[in-house]
Amino acid sequence: MNIQVLGSGCTNCKNLFELTKRAVAELNRIDEVEYITDVNRIIEMGLVSTPVLAINSKPVMVGATADIERIKELIKGNIDQEK
């Protein structure tokens, strides 16, 4: 599974990145969480708001810093889709 946090480097973006890494660890996943601050990559996805949580190159959460339980739900939902 490809998990990415895209953002400008602001506090909210960094917070989402840290929460996502923690969620992955709590789910006992070995997926690496990539943090992308390249504005061109964000624009290529057609997004204008950050932070963005993307799973398998698809945005699943935009413009919000969710709590860790919401992030885990999004990750688990994509695990189920991979089966």
Steps between C-alpha positions, in 0.01 A plus 500: 500500500630846407422759769585865445446824687520804274532848638684827512701417809268687735415383851174331390679311223775381735237399755316289242829336401582410862145373568508290184834341593360421845181354349703274272706380798191439715349292219820293491554592135844525344397761245723803473332839522643747250489874575483712184539877507537547124218737402509370141410149620204642692384694194542192278246324721257785430500619860503855631477435873741331738576287688416197287503135599533282191487123491611322184529840329135589569410784739291362785505808724555862395533819700461351845710353774291209617541313822699179499189280508372655175839445337498135611150456351620635167804271499294195601244579230774487240643178642158342448493623139838337430366155592 
